[in-house]
Amino acid sequence: MTTTEFPTNNNQHLISRANRGALANWWWTVDHALLAATGILIAIGVLLSFTSSPAAAIRLRLDDPLHFAIRQVVFGLGACGLVAAISILSPRGIKRAAFFIYIAAILCMAALPFLGHEAKGATRWVTFAGFTLQPSEFLKPALIVLVAWMFSEGQKGQGVPGVSIAFGLYFVAVALLIIQPDVGQTILITIAFGAAFWMAGVPISWIPIMGGAAAGGLGLIYVLLPHARSRVDRFLSPEGADTHQVDKAAQAIANGGLFGRGPGEGVMKQGVPDLQTDFIYSVAAEEYGLVFSLALIGVFAFLMVRGLYKSMRLQDSFEQVAAAALFVLVGQQAIINMAVNLNLAPTKGMTLPFISYGGSSMLAMGVTMGMALSLTRRRPGAFEPESNASGAFAP
């Protein structure tokens, strides 16, 4: 009796558990929940770009009403590619990538006073081949990874002045940001740097010193930078000040109700210059309502909480500190953007991660999440053991 053999399709085993290829290994070790949350945010950003693009195009007198939406689709696909490509790297590869990104970003930022594009009183962008790039967006994740690396090297006690190098990297970045000036990014980087320093095991005696230094730095920014001072003054004393965008944002959120006015039916878009970037959350609240807004906050909260949980279970000090600080970076940026929309903080010109329109922001967030997902991938001995029925790593 003969046995009939059927041809097998090798493609169906491309990402099977038995496959040991790079793609299959990535798929079975990356955190699927964090990956899904990232994909949901990118999809929401694309969806909202179709809502805000026509009004923004009319304001800027562009012929194509979907100008911003089409570009956001391209940026979203690019971010997806970066998340996948970077999250497949090893921790050593993440360190190398962070080093080269940091050097490239610092060089671009140093050249901004001479070659940069000025807009709204700040020089933060370089124009290359018709594409406007904001190097400070890419600096953020690279800096966080490098300082976490230096903190971990300093803890080993092998003569490497890790803490001194980390502070040097931070001060170089902050100095170039203040020159632009970009107070929002400076505050965001400082928060993430402080989180990394804290998680690396900062002595308690350093906390008052760092707190005093941060307060002193904010005071100097207020005194020396008129642009920042005017924003703080408008926030603290709105009477008689130009608070048009913030007022429109509050009105839009109130008008949205529970379920919104409907896609494309919002009226806030007609009078807000930064509707597709800084105030996209208000556009979403007006057109899709409170339920959608809370769901969006929930996705960010899930991303941050699960990311921190996964990070804290890592055994390697570098991976733990770097991953946790990267998730803090994403979460804190989202909190600041939404706080501005809700008039709980002075306006800062900061995008909502993956949601606001912008190539630099979207692609840099792809780099950030790619690094975070890489560092939290399941590897032998990477996590503290957690008992379960199968004896495998917890999801």
N, C-alpha and C positions, 0 to 999 in steps of 0.2 A: 504494500500500500504506500503510495507516494504522498508526500505532503506538499501542498501548494504553497509557495512562498509569495507573499504580497510585497510589492515595493513599499518602502517606507519614505516618508517625507521628512527630510532632515530639518526643514524649517520649523516643524512643530516642536522640535526639541531645542530650539535656539536658546530659550530662556528657561528650560526645565531645570529642576534641582540637581539632576545628575550632570548637567553641562557645567564645565569648569572654565568656559570662555569668559572674557572680560565683561561682556554685556550681561550674561546670565549671573555672574558673580555680583555685579552691581545691582541687578534687579532684586536678588534675594537677600542682599545685605543693607540696602538703603531703607530708611524708614518710610513706608508707604503712606502713612497718615500725614507726615510732614510734607511729603512730595505732593499729595493730593491737595493739601491746604494751599501750597504754593501755586499749583495749577488753577485752583478756584480763584485766587486773588488775581492772577494774570487774566483769566477769562472775564472777571468782573471789570477789570481795567479796560479791556477791549470793548465790552458792552457799553460802559459809560462813555467811552470816547465817541461812539456813534450818537450818543445823546447830546454831548456837548460840542461836537465838531461843527455842526452847521452854524450855531450862534457865534462861535469863535471865528469861523471863516468869514462871516458877514462883518464882524467887528474889524477884522484885519483886511477886509476888501479882497479876499481871495476868490478866484473863480470856481474852485472845486469845493463844494460844501462838505465833502468827506475827506478833505485834505488831512486833517489831524487823525481821523479814524483809520485811514489806510496806513498812515505812518505808524500808528500805535499797534496795528496788527503786525507789521514788520518788526517793530521793537519787541512785541510780545513773543513772537516766534524766536527772535534772537535771544531773548531771556531764557526761554525754554531750552534752547541749545546750550547756552552757557551753564545752566543748572545741571544738565545732564553731563556735559563734558568735564566740568570741574568737580562734580560730586563723585566721578569715577576715579579721581586721583587718590593716591595714598597720602597720609599725613605729611610725609616728606615732600611729596609733590605740591601740597598746599603751601608749605613753607617756601619752596622755591618760587611758586607763582606769586605769593604775597611779596616776596623780595623784589621781583622784577616789576610788578605793578606799582609798588611803592616808589621805586626809583623813577619810573616813567611818569607817575603822577607828580612827584616833587619837581622834576625837571620842567614839566609843562606848567606847573603853578609858578615856578620861578620865572618863566618866560612871559607870564600873563601881563605884567606891567608894560612889556614892549610889544607883544604880539597879540594880546588878548582883545576880546570883543566886549565893549562896555554896554551895559544895559541897566537902567534904573539905578544909576549911581554906583554900580559895582562892576568890576572886571573879573569875571569868573569863567569865561568861556573862550575856547579857541575854535576857530573855524578851519576845517580841513575838508577839501573836496566837496563843499556844499553842506557838510554835516557839522553841526555845532556840538562841541564836546565840553563837558564840565569835569575837569580832572579830579576835583575834590570829591566827587561822588565815588570814584574808584579808589581814592586814597583811603577812605574809611575802613572797608573790610581788610585791606592790606595792612594798614597800621595796627588794627586789632590783633591780627594773626601774629605779626612780628613782635608786638609788645608781650603777648602771651608766651611766645617762644623765648624771649629774653628773660621773662620772669621765671619760667621753668628752668632755664639754664642757670640763673642765679641761685635757685634753690639747691642745685646739685653741689654747690660749694667747691667747684673745681677751678676757681680763679677767674671765671668769666664774670665781668661786672654787668650782669644782666639788667639789674634795676637801673643803673646809670645809663646804659644804652637805650633802654625802653623810654626813660624820661627824655633822653636826647631826641629820639625819633618823634616823640609826642610834641616837644617844643618846636622842632623844625616845622612840623605840620601846622601847628597853631599859629606860628609867626607868619607863615605864608597865607593862611586863611584870614588873619586880621588885616593883612596888606590889601586884600581884595576889595572891600572887607566882606566877610561872611560870618556874622555873629552866630546865626543859627547852626551852621555846621560846626563851628567852634564849640558851642555848648553841647551838641550831640556827641562829638568826638570825646569831649571831656567826660561826659557821663559814662560812655562805653569804656574809656580808659580807666576811670575810677572803679567801674565794676570789675574789670579785669584785675586791677591791682588788689581790690578787696578779696576776690576769689582766689588770688594767688597766695593769700595769707599775710596781708599787711599787718604789721604790729599795731595794736590798739593805740599806742602813743602817737602814731602818725595821723590818726583820724582828725583830731582838732587842727593839726597843722595843714592838712589837705583841705579841710573845710574852710579854714581862714584864707588859704591861698585862693580857693575858688571864689569866695566872697570878694576878696580884694581884686581879683581879675575882672569880675563882673562890674565892680565899681569903677575900675579904670576904663572899661569899655564904655560905660555910661558917660563918663566925663570926657573921653577923648574922641568918641565917634558920634557926631551929631545925628547921623541917620538912626543909630540904635537908640539914642536918647529920645528922639522925637517919637519913636514907636512906643517906648515905655511910657512916655508922658501921655500919649493918646490913650493908652490902655488904662492908666491910673486916673486920668482926668479927661474923659471923652467929651465933656461939655465944650462946645465951640470948636472941637477938633474935627478933622476930616476922617470920619469912620465909615465911609460909604460902603466899602466892601464887607466889613464886619456886620454892619447893619443889614445889608442885603442878605448875608448868609444866615443871620438869625431869623429874618423874615421868611426865608425859603424853608428853613427847618420847621418853623411853626406852621407854615402853609401846607406842608407835606402830609400832616395828619398821620394816621396809622398806616395807610396803604398808598399814599402818594397821589399826585395829580395825574399820573400816567406818563409813560415814556414820551419825551419830547414836548410835554405840556407845561413844563416849568417856565416861570416868567423871570426868575432871577438871572438867567443867562443873558438877558438883554442889557444888563447894566453893570456887569462885573468883568473887569479886564482879565483876571486870572482864574476864570471859571474852570478851565480844563486842567489847571495845575494845582495851585494852592487851595482852591475852594471846590474841588470836585466832590468832596464829601457832602457839602451843602446841596449841590446839584442832585446828588443821589437821594438825599433825604427828602427834597421837594418832590421829585418825580416818582420815587419808589416807596417813600414813607418810612415811618419809625421802625416798623418790623424789619424792613430790609437793612436799615441803618444799624440796628442792634445785631442783626445776623452778621453784618460786615465786621462789627466790633468783635463779635464772637469768634470769627475766623482768625483775626489777629491775636485774640487772647489765647485761643487754642494753640496757635503756632508758637507763641512765646512760652506758654506754660509747659507744653509737651517738649519743646526744644530744651528748656532749662532742666526738665526732669531727665531727659536723655543725657544731657551734658553732665549733670551731677553724678550720674552712675558710671561715667567713664573713669578708668583707673589712671591713665596717663595724665599728669598734671597739665602739660601743654594742651592736649586735646580737650580736657575739661574746661580750662580757662578760656581758650580761644572759642570753642563752640558756644559756651554760655554767653560770652561777651558779644558774639555775633548776633545771637538771638535777642539780647538786650538792645543792640543797635537797631534792629528792625522794629522791635516793639516800641522802643522809645520814640523813634521817628514817627511812627503811626500815632502815638499818644500826643505828641507835640502838634502834629498837623490837625488832628481832630479837636484838640483843645483850642487852637486858633479859630477854627470854624465855629466852635461853641462859645467864643469870646471868653475863654478861661485863661488865655495867655496872649501876650502881644504878638502881632503878626511877625512872621520870621521868613517867609518865602521858602518854606520847606514842603516837599512833595509827600503825598501819601504813598507808601511803598506799593509798587506794582499797579496802583490805581491811577495816580495822576499821569497826565500826558508828559512825555519827555523821554528821549532816547537815552541820555546819560543816566537818568534815574532808573529806568527800567532795566537797562543792561547791567548797571552796577549792582542793582538788587539781585539780578541773576547770578552775578559773581558771589555776592554775599551768601545767598542761600545755597549755592553750589558748594562753597567752602563749609558751611554749617552742616549740610547733609553728608559731605564727605567725612567730616570728623566724627559724626554720630552714626556712621555705618557700623554694622555688627562685624566684629573681627575677633578671632580667638584671643581671649584674655583681655579684650578691650573694656568690657563692662564688669562691674561687680556681679557675682553670681546671684541669681534670684530664682528661688525654687519654684517649679511648676510641674505639671503632670508629665510633660515630655522631656524635661531636663534641658530644654533649649533656652536661648535667650528670650527674655520677655519682649513683647512687641513694643 
